[in-house]
Amino acid sequence: MNLDVPHLYTYCAIAAFIICVLYLAIRYFLKLNQSDFSSDINWLETPQQKLKLSNQLEVAYRQTGTGQDLLLIHGIGANTFCWRLIYPILSKQFKVTCIDLPGFGYSSKSQDLDCGLDQQTNNVNLFINELNLKKPILVGSSMGGSIALWLGVLYPEQFSKIIAIAPAAGVQLIPVVFRKINSVSHYLNWGLNRKTMILILKQVLANKELVSKYSVDGYLNPYLNNKTDSIHGFVSAKNLIQDKRLPSEFKKLKCTPLILAARKDKMVRKRDIKKLLHALPNYEFHLNDNGGHHLMEDEPEWVLEKINNFLKPQK
């Protein structure tokens, strides 16, 4: 096939123009997508907002947005940092509050603190009532998912929309050697450092690119001021996630919760999710193929899509 030189130049120019347009469009949409997850919050700083509960515990929290209340409850060993990727998006639609549970993050800690199911559920309920949150949507991760579901069992009229991400209900997340020891906090001080936090995050996150200096700082920093009391909260919480009432007593739940789980979760396994779903009278369930235990970090777009679909008004 013979092409005149002028025509050949024209075709090349058109092709180059199309490639440039596609390149700029891809860069624009990538930038747009990245900006969706950006936030004005410095997640490495101590939350500025704190509330002293009527039981004298001080709770650190973050709150942004307007509209219906939505409460984010983290899991064992975590803090508000774990919500950094979905918090700014949700706050465009809701008044979003994320809490550091007592014993974790920058909230009250002590060797005498009870981090069991009943006490932590009571702490969250006090926080909700004393901060005047109005029938909030509950979104909980891991241990926080179990707290959210238990709140639904105890106060069905107050909590009718519950989302549990990899809920740790009756599972064995704590190593066997620590399960029968009431307090090992003093002996674990030496072992909590950047290297061990990296190992922990590699178990929690499927996307290893998320295991960075930034994420290590976000999870480790709250432990550094008082390691002994911080570790006590972590170890004491074994009583919550191993509570013998879970997950069987979730059969009393009256609402239909959204349950999200991940195929690559190394903490809450397939058998744990099966037991939970068997106990629930009703539920909506979705399984992600690529995420790990912290789905809201590994797959934030997927989690947001499922949350938004679940919360859409029924026609």
C-alpha angles and dihedrals in degrees: 000000000000120000124187112239093240090052091048091053090049093052092047091049092050091048091049090049092051092048091050092049092049091047093051092045092052091048090048094051093044090052091047091050092047092049090054089067096043120106139190089226120103097221092193092063125086110264109261094213118080133168126198107215125217088254087061096250115133116223124199116209146160124225131186138156138032135260131049115010118254122183124203116205118192129214136246114312093006136102138192089299091080091068097053095111100050100028096079092048095047091048089064089067105025143029095257123200122182119191138205102221116228107273092032141073112353098331127106116305133181141147089253096053116125110219096175126129098265096045097045091046088051090048092053092046091050090049092051094049097041093047087048097235108173114228091315125206105246121222115180133178122210106315088011089058090057091048090051093050092046090052087054091053093049099039108026094163093055100043117043100145113061129166118188120190112201092332113211102220116161092341130139105238094145116081113258094246091063101043097088097037115096096202127013095148095113091052096048096056093091093052100053109091141115094286094053091044089054089052091049093049091050087059094046100043126056092193101072091191086074090063096091139135087268095055093041089054091046093056100032103044096072089058096052101074094058113006097175096055092039093054090046089061090052095048094041090055088069085084089061101048092040095046107143092224090066132127097354095065091058084083085087093063110119100191127069108249127201111239119196122189139168131227092219095050108133094186108046104036133203091262090054092052091047091054091049094049090047089056097047115087092209134007147151111231134192128178121205118211100205110035133088134213093305098055092167088065100036097042109015095156092052093047092048091049092052092045093049093048091048093050097045112119111259114246 
